[in-house]
Amino acid sequence: MNDLNFEDCLLNIPYPQHDIYNSLSMPVYNAAAYEFKTAADMEAAFCGKTADHTYSRISNPTVHYFEERVKHITGAYNVTAFNSGMAAISNVFMSIAYSGANIVTSRHLFGNTYSFFANTLKAFDVEVRFCDLTNEEDTRKNIDENTCAIFLEIITNPQMEVVDLSVISALAKEKNVPLIADTTIISFSVFKATNVGIDIEVVSSTKYISGGATSVGGLIIDYASFDWTKNKRLSEVANDHGNYTFNFKLRKEIHRNFGAYMNPGTAHLQTIGLETLQLRYEKQSRTCLELAKRLKTLKGVEYVNYTGLSDNPFYELSCLQFGETPGAMLTFDLASKDACFRFMDKLKAIRRATNLFDNKSLAIHPASTIYGNFSQTQRDAMNVSDKTVRLSVGLESVDFLHDDIKQALVKNY
Ligand SMILES: *Cc1c(COP(=O)(O)O)cnc(C)c1O
């Protein structure tokens, strides 16, 4: 992030090169292909000797501009933008996993990430080892010479588990395994992945970054901090490309072959979203903390889960890693699934919808929706309870949201 503070960094980036109209914001280059003056220029671009764009599945000026903005504020070596958060996650593992490899992770994962590990990768003989990442010994004993990554979510959704990142990154370094984290839940403004030894960050930019649920997108943020000679599949390439191997593999092969690059319209929207990221994050997470405190006093609410509450088991770790207002998502438990449904049906201002960090507050019952296709046994193993409602807090005032929750709880328990 250089020497600038975060707000300034979000807005202060030199335009790489003016378009013919000197447009102040990056235009949307809705072009599939790019023309060359000579065949030699074309050869140079296709063979990577120049940075010219050739085809928009591979790179595009508007998307590149968005990637550069994220690179500027994170200090990453490279950023690649995708069609969705899931595309970012799957492209990471398509780049580093191999038949016989294993991934050490937790059962506390976003539903599709869990399914990608447990179902999709399994078909390619990649094993997923679910363990308790808050327990160093349990994590350690699951790592072996075929572990291609330790993967975690920095605050798990919806269980709100927080791992001590200094412990897990020290273990990853000791074992020569890359630490890969889904950091969607906390904004870049308060969380610096490199400070805690994360090698690759994946983000669903659909959430905070899109600027109010404007579009679906994902990012792979590569810090080039891992020595890829330690990965069985990449070690040969790593002899030539060292720490830049992951990026080389991703940009030259995997992302081109899977064809899930972000489209320019999305990049345009999300670049604008990025500019107000801190403003929205601060307000939404402050409201979330206040709402969490008030929810605890309401009759019918059995438990409020937000790591910014001082009686939360992860409170201290969460303050240390993410500050005092750790994001705009909380969950709370009511007496039963029926009580949750009755509550949700009575909401007037808070919308019944999935997604996180829209400008509008959203409520969902995770067990019957995001985890609806899992068996009861699987949901139990993942600690997804059918008594839990998840709330994503938007830009409305605390009082407005509090009033809506109160009226929806009346005679509900
Ligand atoms: C939403 C989400 C994803 C998936 O992102 P999409 O953009 O919906 O594909 C992954 N991880 C977390 C933590 C999420 O909240």
The ligand as an SDF file (V2000), in Angstrom:
LIG
                    3D

 15 15  0  0  0  0  0  0  0  0999 V2000
  -19.9870  -15.7760   -1.4220 C   0  0  0  0  0  0  0  0  0  0  0  0
  -18.7920  -16.4530   -0.9490 C   0  0  0  0  0  0  0  0  0  0  0  0
  -18.0190  -17.2510   -1.8130 C   0  0  0  0  0  0  0  0  0  0  0  0
  -18.4080  -17.5220   -3.2480 C   0  0  0  0  0  0  0  0  0  0  0  0
  -18.3800  -16.3580   -4.0220 O   0  0  0  0  0  0  0  0  0  0  0  0
  -19.2780  -16.1580   -5.3360 P   0  0  0  0  0  0  0  0  0  0  0  0
  -18.8760  -14.7990   -5.8080 O   0  0  0  0  0  0  0  0  0  0  0  0
  -20.7080  -16.2620   -4.9150 O   0  0  0  0  0  0  0  0  0  0  0  0
  -18.9100  -17.2600   -6.2790 O   0  0  0  0  0  0  0  0  0  0  0  0
  -16.8870  -17.8520   -1.3050 C   0  0  0  0  0  0  0  0  0  0  0  0
  -16.5060  -17.6820   -0.0230 N   0  0  0  0  0  0  0  0  0  0  0  0
  -17.2190  -16.9120    0.8220 C   0  0  0  0  0  0  0  0  0  0  0  0
  -16.7350  -16.7510    2.2350 C   0  0  0  0  0  0  0  0  0  0  0  0
  -18.3820  -16.2790    0.4060 C   0  0  0  0  0  0  0  0  0  0  0  0
  -19.0920  -15.5380    1.2610 O   0  0  0  0  0  0  0  0  0  0  0  0
  1  2  1  0
  2  3  1  0
  2 14  2  0
  3  4  1  0
  3 10  2  0
  4  5  1  0
  5  6  1  0
  6  7  2  0
  6  8  1  0
  6  9  1  0
 10 11  1  0
 11 12  2  0
 12 13  1  0
 12 14  1  0
 14 15  1  0
M  END
$$$$
